[in-house]
Amino acid sequence: MGIGEKLASDLETNVRQLKSILAVDQNFDVLVRELELGRKKVVLFFVDGLTNDLIMTQVLERLTTVDPHNIGINALSKLFKSYINFTEVNLVDTYDEIVNKVLSGPLALLVDGEDRALIIDARVYPVRSPDEPDLEKVVRGSRDGFTETLILNTALIRRRIRDPRLRFEIMQAGLRSKTDIVLAYIEGIANPELVDSVREKIRYINIDGLPMGEKAVEELISPGTFWNPFPRVRYTERPDVAAAHLLDGHVLVLVDTSPSVLILPTTYFHHLQHAEEFRQNPSVGLYLRVIRFLGVAVSVFLLPLWLLFALQPELLPAELTFLGPTKAGKIPLLVQFLSAEAAIDMIRLATIHTPSPIATSTGVIAAVLLGDLAARVGLFIPEVVLYTALAAIGTFLTPSYELASANRLVRLFLLVLTGLLRLPGFLIGILTVFIYLLRTKSFGIPYLWPLIPFNAEGLKAVLARPPVPIQHFRPSILKPQDRVRQPLPARKVHFLQEAKKRKR
């Protein structure tokens, strides 16, 4: 008998088959409970640790009130309609469905003489509280963040968007893991072609399992080469950021057991935005955005430019010659920069793998070794230490960890070309990276939009954090069905009314 076949009417046959498939004799956590309701035999299948004991106790107490004289014919239908006073209950009729549900957490109830089973979704998962994400902290704003539990994540988004057109479509991927994946979008705003494309890509995932969660899904559904370091989706652990992108017309992908949500499609400039800019006054947000852009530029270009000027001092204006090194050192500058970069990455990785109570000690040791002793022994000249530290600050200032990692590779690429070929190498490196970015797309969206192709409205919104009252339009590159956020006349009436109230 195959796993995809229909249930039999004989209870013993069904129980024997399910025990074999679920390997009840070998799996200590797969439990079978045999009961009698009136004159009917009933068997429960469930996984220990994934079932809410309190809910099941209440359900079983209700089942003990079954009238033995009224349970003979159509027993399953009567239990479903009259006795199981729980909301999430449905009927299935195949072994495949029962096994899939039981291993996901719900409980299966089989009745003698019935060729269908009741699935009672009284599952419970080990969860943590929705704490503020470490990578997306803000001074003011909500402190809740996504967790590893899918239903909590969808609830956090529902709390912020109560539009009945908000859609959460659930699918499964992974032949063995059966991982739950949710596709989220707002119908009437999101581009239907984009939604259909992402949906089909998820359905075509053919792999044993997704133990790496959202990262595995990204690599399986993102178009283009796997070796492209620039992120074509944006990760977020903040429900407010996810909700804002839904309202713009983006599509979200939520993966069970993952606290990060995928936002797609995205451009290079999406990865330069941070929630803190929108939690402050528009003028302050504009300042923060400018500082952030400068920091990202410093993280990419500072080291190659300084190396170029150190190797070719004639390129520097006379008033800026002080920026060059006073002494070259015993080790070539290119080797010094590459060694300093490797040292910083080693320290960063060591800090990640170091327990929090002693992570501070790692930083102190690194500062002493790199900032003082390395310069004294002649391993690095002081300028290399200074500018490498500034580039590292710019890297940490980048809102997107994935973009920061990609920019780090670009910086190393430019350093090597500049060190080997000097000015021609620097120019070739810049041109190569620009062409690479120009050819990169995220689900059909040009990666450098709104710069290329040029869009004045979009570029203005990227460069300056716009105040909320004048954010009229959604990004045109997403092809939203409803591009205008709210009719302008209604906005004008609202602000006129507010102005009158203030005068009073």
C-alpha positions as CSV (number, residue, x, y, z in Angstrom):
1,M,0.0,0.0,0.0
2,G,1.5,3.3,-1.1
3,I,1.8,6.4,1.1
4,G,-0.3,8.5,-1.4
5,E,-3.2,6.1,-1.4
6,K,-6.6,6.7,0.2
7,L,-7.4,5.5,3.8
8,A,-9.3,2.2,4.2
9,S,-12.5,1.8,6.1
10,D,-10.9,-0.6,8.5
11,L,-9.2,1.0,11.5
12,E,-6.7,-1.7,12.1
13,T,-5.4,-1.5,8.5
14,N,-5.0,2.3,8.8
15,V,-3.3,2.1,12.1
16,R,-0.9,-0.6,10.9
17,Q,0.0,1.4,7.8
18,L,0.5,4.6,9.7
19,K,2.6,2.9,12.4
20,S,4.8,1.5,9.6
21,I,5.2,4.9,7.8
22,L,5.8,6.9,11.0
23,A,8.1,4.1,12.5
24,V,6.3,4.3,15.8
25,D,8.4,1.4,17.2
26,Q,11.6,3.3,16.5
27,N,10.6,6.9,17.1
28,F,10.1,7.5,20.8
29,D,8.4,10.9,20.2
30,V,5.7,9.6,17.8
31,L,2.9,8.5,20.0
32,V,-0.3,6.5,19.5
33,R,-3.3,6.8,21.8
34,E,-6.1,4.3,21.6
35,L,-9.6,5.3,23.0
36,E,-13.2,4.1,22.9
37,L,-16.0,6.6,22.3
38,G,-19.3,4.9,23.0
39,R,-19.0,1.8,21.0
40,K,-16.4,3.1,18.5
41,K,-12.7,2.6,18.6
42,V,-10.6,5.8,18.1
43,V,-6.9,6.2,17.6
44,L,-4.8,9.4,18.0
45,F,-1.4,9.9,16.3
46,F,0.7,12.9,17.4
47,V,4.3,14.0,18.0
48,D,5.3,14.6,21.6
49,G,6.5,18.1,22.1
50,L,4.6,19.6,19.2
51,T,1.1,19.2,20.7
52,N,-0.5,21.6,23.1
53,D,-1.4,19.4,26.1
54,L,-3.9,21.8,27.5
55,I,-6.0,22.1,24.3
56,M,-5.9,18.3,23.8
57,T,-7.0,17.7,27.4
58,Q,-10.0,19.9,26.8
59,V,-10.8,18.2,23.5
60,L,-10.6,14.7,25.2
61,E,-12.8,15.9,28.0
62,R,-15.4,16.9,25.5
63,L,-15.2,13.6,23.7
64,T,-16.0,11.7,27.0
65,T,-19.5,13.2,26.8
66,V,-20.2,11.4,23.5
67,D,-23.6,9.6,23.7
68,P,-22.8,5.9,22.9
69,H,-26.3,5.5,21.3
70,N,-25.8,8.4,18.9
71,I,-22.3,7.7,17.6
72,G,-22.9,4.6,15.5
73,I,-23.6,5.9,12.0
74,N,-21.5,8.7,10.5
75,A,-19.4,8.9,13.6
76,L,-16.7,11.0,12.2
77,S,-19.1,13.6,10.9
78,K,-20.9,13.8,14.2
79,L,-17.6,14.2,16.1
80,F,-16.5,16.9,13.6
81,K,-19.8,18.9,13.9
82,S,-20.9,18.4,17.5
83,Y,-18.2,17.3,19.8
84,I,-14.8,18.7,18.9
85,N,-15.2,22.3,20.1
86,F,-12.0,23.5,18.5
87,T,-11.5,26.0,15.7
88,E,-8.7,24.5,13.6
89,V,-10.1,21.1,12.5
90,N,-10.3,19.6,9.0
91,L,-10.8,16.3,7.3
92,V,-8.3,14.4,5.2
93,D,-8.5,11.1,3.4
94,T,-5.0,10.0,2.4
95,Y,-2.0,8.6,4.3
96,D,0.2,11.3,2.8
97,E,-1.8,14.1,4.3
98,I,-2.0,12.5,7.7
99,V,1.8,11.9,7.8
100,N,2.6,15.4,6.6
101,K,0.2,16.9,9.2
102,V,1.3,14.8,12.1
103,L,5.0,15.5,11.5
104,S,4.2,19.2,11.3
105,G,2.6,19.2,14.8
106,P,-1.2,18.7,14.4
107,L,-2.9,15.6,15.8
108,A,-4.7,13.0,13.6
109,L,-7.8,11.2,14.9
110,L,-9.0,8.0,13.2
111,V,-12.4,6.4,13.8
112,D,-13.2,2.7,13.1
113,G,-15.3,2.3,10.0
114,E,-14.4,5.7,8.5
115,D,-12.1,6.2,5.5
116,R,-11.3,9.8,6.5
117,A,-9.4,11.3,9.5
118,L,-9.8,14.4,11.6
119,I,-6.8,16.7,11.8
120,I,-6.8,18.8,15.0
121,D,-4.3,21.7,14.7
122,A,-3.4,21.9,18.4
123,R,0.3,22.3,17.7
124,V,2.7,24.3,19.7
125,Y,6.3,25.2,18.8
126,P,9.2,26.2,21.0
127,V,9.3,30.0,20.6
128,R,11.1,33.0,21.8
129,S,9.7,36.4,22.5
130,P,9.7,38.9,19.6
131,D,12.7,40.9,20.7
132,E,14.3,43.9,18.8
133,P,16.6,42.7,16.0
134,D,20.3,43.2,16.7
135,L,21.0,44.3,13.1
136,E,18.2,46.9,12.8
137,K,18.0,48.7,16.1
138,V,16.4,52.2,16.3
139,V,16.5,54.9,18.9
140,R,12.7,55.3,18.7
141,G,10.2,52.8,17.4
142,S,8.8,49.4,18.0
143,R,10.9,46.8,19.8
144,D,9.2,43.7,18.4
145,G,10.9,41.6,15.7
146,F,10.3,38.5,13.8
147,T,11.0,35.1,15.4
148,E,11.5,31.6,14.2
149,T,7.8,30.8,14.3
150,L,5.9,31.4,11.1
151,I,2.4,32.2,12.6
152,L,3.8,34.8,14.9
153,N,5.6,36.5,12.0
154,T,2.4,36.7,9.9
155,A,0.5,38.0,13.0
156,L,3.1,40.8,13.4
157,I,2.4,41.9,9.9
158,R,-1.4,41.6,10.2
159,R,-1.2,43.8,13.2
160,R,0.2,46.6,11.1
161,I,-1.8,46.1,7.9
162,R,-5.5,45.3,8.4
163,D,-6.3,45.4,4.7
164,P,-8.5,42.4,3.7
165,R,-6.6,42.3,0.4
166,L,-3.4,41.3,2.3
167,R,-2.6,37.8,1.1
168,F,-0.6,35.1,2.9
169,E,-0.3,32.1,0.6
170,I,1.3,29.0,2.2
171,M,3.3,26.4,0.3
172,Q,5.8,23.7,1.2
173,A,9.3,23.0,-0.2
174,G,11.8,20.3,0.5
175,L,11.1,16.7,-0.2
176,R,12.1,15.6,3.3
177,S,11.9,18.8,5.4
178,K,8.4,19.9,4.1
179,T,9.3,23.4,5.1
180,D,6.4,25.9,5.2
181,I,6.9,29.0,3.0
182,V,4.6,31.9,3.0
183,L,4.2,34.3,0.0
184,A,2.9,37.7,1.2
185,Y,1.6,40.6,-0.9
186,I,-1.3,43.0,-1.1
187,E,-3.7,42.2,-3.9
188,G,-4.5,45.3,-5.9
189,I,-1.0,46.8,-5.3
190,A,1.6,44.2,-6.0
191,N,2.3,43.4,-9.7
192,P,0.5,40.1,-10.5
193,E,3.2,39.0,-12.9
194,L,5.8,39.3,-10.1
195,V,3.6,37.4,-7.7
196,D,3.0,34.6,-10.2
197,S,6.8,34.4,-11.0
198,V,7.8,34.1,-7.3
199,R,5.0,31.6,-6.6
200,E,6.2,29.4,-9.5
201,K,9.8,29.6,-8.5
202,I,8.9,28.4,-5.0
203,R,6.8,25.6,-6.3
204,Y,9.6,24.4,-8.5
205,I,12.1,24.0,-5.6
206,N,13.3,20.5,-5.8
207,I,15.7,19.7,-2.9
208,D,15.8,17.4,0.1
209,G,15.5,20.1,2.7
210,L,16.0,23.7,3.6
211,P,18.0,23.6,6.8
212,M,19.4,27.1,6.1
213,G,15.9,28.5,5.9
214,E,15.5,31.8,4.0
215,K,19.1,31.8,2.6
216,A,18.5,28.5,0.9
217,V,15.2,29.7,-0.5
218,E,16.9,32.9,-1.8
219,E,19.5,31.0,-3.7
220,L,16.9,28.7,-5.2
221,I,14.5,31.4,-6.4
222,S,16.8,34.3,-7.2
223,P,17.6,34.6,-11.0
224,G,21.2,35.0,-12.2
225,T,24.5,33.6,-11.1
226,F,25.1,32.3,-7.6
227,W,28.5,33.9,-7.5
228,N,27.1,37.5,-7.7
229,P,28.0,39.0,-4.3
230,F,25.4,41.8,-4.5
231,P,22.2,40.8,-2.7
232,R,19.1,40.7,-5.0
233,V,16.7,40.4,-2.0
234,R,16.6,42.4,1.2
235,Y,16.5,40.8,4.6
236,T,14.6,42.3,7.5
237,E,13.7,41.2,11.0
238,R,11.5,44.3,11.6
239,P,7.7,43.9,11.0
240,D,7.4,47.7,10.3
241,V,10.0,47.5,7.6
242,A,8.2,44.5,6.0
243,A,4.8,46.3,6.2
244,A,6.2,49.4,4.6
245,H,7.6,47.4,1.6
246,L,4.3,45.6,1.2
247,L,2.5,49.0,0.9
248,D,5.1,49.9,-1.8
249,G,4.2,46.9,-3.9
250,H,7.0,44.5,-2.9
251,V,6.5,40.8,-2.3
252,L,7.6,39.1,1.0
253,V,8.8,35.5,1.4
254,L,8.6,34.1,5.0
255,V,10.2,30.8,5.8
256,D,9.4,28.7,8.9
257,T,12.2,28.5,11.5
258,S,13.7,31.7,10.1
259,P,13.5,35.1,11.8
260,S,14.4,37.0,8.6
261,V,11.9,37.9,5.9
262,L,12.9,38.2,2.2
263,I,11.8,41.4,0.5
264,L,11.8,41.3,-3.3
265,P,12.6,42.7,-5.7
266,T,15.2,45.2,-4.5
267,T,17.7,47.6,-5.9
268,Y,21.1,48.7,-4.7
269,F,19.6,51.7,-3.0
270,H,17.1,49.7,-1.0
271,H,20.0,48.3,0.9
272,L,21.1,51.8,1.9
273,Q,17.9,52.7,3.7
274,H,17.3,52.2,7.4
275,A,14.3,52.5,9.7
276,E,16.0,55.1,11.9
277,E,15.8,57.6,9.0
278,F,12.0,57.4,9.1
279,R,11.8,57.4,12.9
280,Q,13.3,60.9,13.1
281,N,12.3,64.3,11.8
282,P,12.6,64.5,8.0
283,S,15.5,67.0,8.2
284,V,17.3,64.7,10.7
285,G,16.5,61.7,8.5
286,L,18.0,63.5,5.5
287,Y,21.2,64.2,7.5
288,L,21.4,60.6,8.6
289,R,20.9,59.4,5.1
290,V,23.7,61.6,3.8
291,I,26.1,60.5,6.5
292,R,25.2,56.9,5.7
293,F,25.8,57.3,2.0
294,L,29.2,59.0,2.7
295,G,30.1,56.1,5.1
296,V,29.3,53.5,2.4
297,A,31.3,55.4,-0.2
298,V,34.2,55.6,2.3
299,S,34.0,51.8,2.9
300,V,34.5,51.2,-0.8
301,F,36.8,53.9,-2.2
302,L,38.9,55.2,0.6
303,L,41.6,52.5,0.7
304,P,42.0,52.1,-3.0
305,L,42.2,55.9,-3.5
306,W,44.7,56.4,-0.7
307,L,46.8,53.6,-2.1
308,L,46.7,55.1,-5.5
309,F,47.8,58.5,-4.2
310,A,50.6,56.9,-2.1
311,L,51.9,55.0,-5.1
312,Q,51.5,58.0,-7.4
313,P,51.9,61.2,-5.3
314,E,51.9,63.4,-8.4
315,L,48.2,62.8,-8.6
316,L,47.6,64.7,-5.4
317,P,47.2,68.5,-5.4
318,A,50.0,70.3,-3.6
319,E,47.7,71.3,-0.7
320,L,46.8,67.6,-0.1
321,T,50.3,66.1,-0.1
322,F,50.1,65.6,3.7
323,L,47.7,62.8,3.1
324,G,50.5,60.6,1.7
325,P,52.6,58.4,4.0
326,T,55.6,59.9,5.7
327,K,57.4,56.6,5.4
328,A,56.6,53.6,3.2
329,G,57.5,51.0,5.7
330,K,59.3,47.7,5.3
331,I,56.4,45.9,3.7
332,P,54.7,46.9,0.5
333,L,51.6,49.0,1.0
334,L,49.3,46.6,-0.9
335,V,50.4,43.8,1.4
336,Q,49.9,45.9,4.4
337,F,46.3,46.8,3.4
338,L,45.4,43.2,2.5
339,S,46.9,42.0,5.8
340,A,45.0,44.6,7.8
341,E,41.8,43.7,6.0
342,A,42.3,40.0,6.8
343,A,43.1,40.9,10.4
344,I,39.9,42.9,10.8
345,D,37.8,40.1,9.3
346,M,39.5,37.6,11.7
347,I,38.6,39.8,14.7
348,R,35.1,40.2,13.4
349,L,34.6,36.4,13.1
350,A,36.3,35.9,16.5
351,T,33.9,38.4,18.1
352,I,30.9,36.5,16.6
353,H,32.1,33.2,17.9
354,T,33.1,34.6,21.3
355,P,30.7,34.5,24.2
356,S,29.3,37.9,25.0
357,P,30.9,38.3,28.5
358,I,34.4,38.1,27.0
359,A,33.7,39.7,23.6
360,T,34.9,43.1,24.9
361,S,38.2,41.5,25.7
362,T,38.6,40.5,22.1
363,G,38.1,44.1,21.0
364,V,40.6,45.4,23.5
365,I,43.2,42.8,22.4
366,A,42.6,43.6,18.7
367,A,43.0,47.4,19.4
368,V,46.3,46.8,21.2
369,L,47.7,44.4,18.6
370,L,46.6,46.3,15.5
371,G,46.6,49.9,16.7
372,D,49.8,49.9,18.8
373,L,52.1,46.9,18.6
374,A,51.7,46.3,14.8
375,A,52.7,49.9,14.1
376,R,55.6,49.8,16.5
377,V,57.2,46.6,15.1
378,G,56.7,48.0,11.5
379,L,54.1,45.6,10.3
380,F,51.7,48.5,9.5
381,I,52.4,52.1,9.1
382,P,50.0,54.4,11.1
383,E,48.2,55.6,8.0
384,V,47.2,52.0,7.0
385,V,45.8,51.4,10.5
386,L,43.9,54.7,10.4
387,Y,42.3,54.3,7.0
388,T,41.6,50.6,7.4
389,A,39.7,51.5,10.6
390,L,37.7,54.2,8.8
391,A,36.8,51.8,6.0
392,A,35.7,49.2,8.6
393,I,33.5,51.9,10.3
394,G,31.9,52.6,6.9
395,T,31.3,48.8,6.4
396,F,29.6,48.5,9.8
397,L,27.6,51.7,9.0
398,T,26.0,50.0,5.9
399,P,22.4,49.0,6.9
400,S,22.4,45.8,4.9
401,Y,24.9,43.2,6.2
402,E,24.8,41.4,2.8
403,L,25.6,44.6,0.9
404,A,28.4,45.4,3.4
405,S,29.9,42.0,2.6
406,A,29.6,42.6,-1.1
407,N,31.2,46.1,-0.8
408,R,34.1,44.5,1.2
409,L,34.8,42.2,-1.8
410,V,34.7,45.2,-4.2
411,R,37.1,47.1,-2.0
412,L,39.6,44.2,-2.0
413,F,39.2,43.9,-5.8
414,L,39.9,47.6,-6.3
415,L,42.9,47.4,-3.9
416,V,44.5,44.6,-5.8
417,L,44.1,46.2,-9.2
418,T,45.3,49.6,-7.9
419,G,48.3,48.0,-6.2
420,L,49.3,46.1,-9.4
421,L,48.4,48.6,-12.2
422,R,48.0,51.9,-10.3
423,L,45.7,54.5,-12.0
424,P,44.8,52.3,-15.0
425,G,44.0,49.5,-12.5
426,F,41.8,51.7,-10.4
427,L,39.9,52.9,-13.4
428,I,39.5,49.4,-14.8
429,G,38.2,48.2,-11.5
430,I,35.6,51.0,-11.2
431,L,34.4,50.4,-14.7
432,T,34.2,46.6,-14.2
433,V,32.2,46.9,-11.0
434,F,29.9,49.5,-12.6
435,I,29.2,47.3,-15.6
436,Y,28.6,44.3,-13.3
437,L,26.0,46.4,-11.3
438,L,24.5,47.6,-14.6
439,R,23.9,44.0,-15.7
440,T,22.5,42.8,-12.4
441,K,18.8,42.5,-12.0
442,S,16.5,41.5,-9.1
443,F,13.5,39.6,-10.5
444,G,13.6,41.7,-13.6
445,I,14.2,45.0,-11.9
446,P,17.4,46.9,-12.9
447,Y,19.7,46.9,-9.9
448,L,20.8,50.6,-10.3
449,W,17.2,52.0,-10.6
450,P,16.4,54.9,-10.3
451,L,19.9,56.0,-11.4
452,I,19.9,53.7,-14.4
453,P,17.4,53.8,-16.0
454,F,17.0,57.4,-14.8
455,N,13.9,58.3,-12.9
456,A,13.8,61.7,-11.3
457,E,11.0,61.0,-8.9
458,G,12.6,57.8,-7.7
459,L,16.1,59.3,-7.4
460,K,14.7,62.2,-5.4
461,A,13.1,59.8,-2.9
462,V,16.4,57.8,-2.7
463,L,18.7,60.8,-2.1
464,A,16.4,62.7,0.3
465,R,14.2,61.1,3.0
466,P,10.8,62.5,2.0
467,P,8.3,63.6,4.6
468,V,5.3,61.2,5.0
469,P,2.7,63.7,3.8
470,I,4.3,64.0,0.4
471,Q,5.0,60.3,-0.2
472,H,2.2,60.2,-2.9
473,F,3.5,57.5,-5.3
474,R,4.8,54.0,-5.1
475,P,8.0,53.1,-7.0
476,S,7.1,52.9,-10.7
477,I,9.7,50.3,-11.3
478,L,7.6,47.8,-9.3
479,K,4.7,48.3,-11.7
480,P,2.1,48.5,-8.9
481,Q,-1.5,48.2,-9.9
482,D,-2.4,51.1,-7.6
483,R,0.4,53.6,-7.9
484,V,-1.1,56.5,-6.0
485,R,-1.1,55.9,-2.2
486,Q,-4.1,58.1,-1.5
487,P,-6.1,60.6,-3.6
488,L,-4.5,64.0,-3.4
489,P,-7.7,66.0,-2.8
490,A,-8.4,63.8,0.3
491,R,-5.0,64.6,1.6
492,K,-5.5,68.3,1.1
493,V,-8.8,68.3,2.9
494,H,-7.2,66.4,5.8
495,F,-4.4,68.8,6.2
496,L,-6.7,71.8,5.9
497,Q,-8.8,70.4,8.7
498,E,-5.7,69.7,10.8
499,A,-4.5,73.3,10.2
500,K,-7.8,74.8,11.4
501,K,-7.7,72.7,14.5
502,R,-4.2,73.9,15.3
503,K,-5.3,77.5,15.0
504,R,-8.1,77.0,17.4
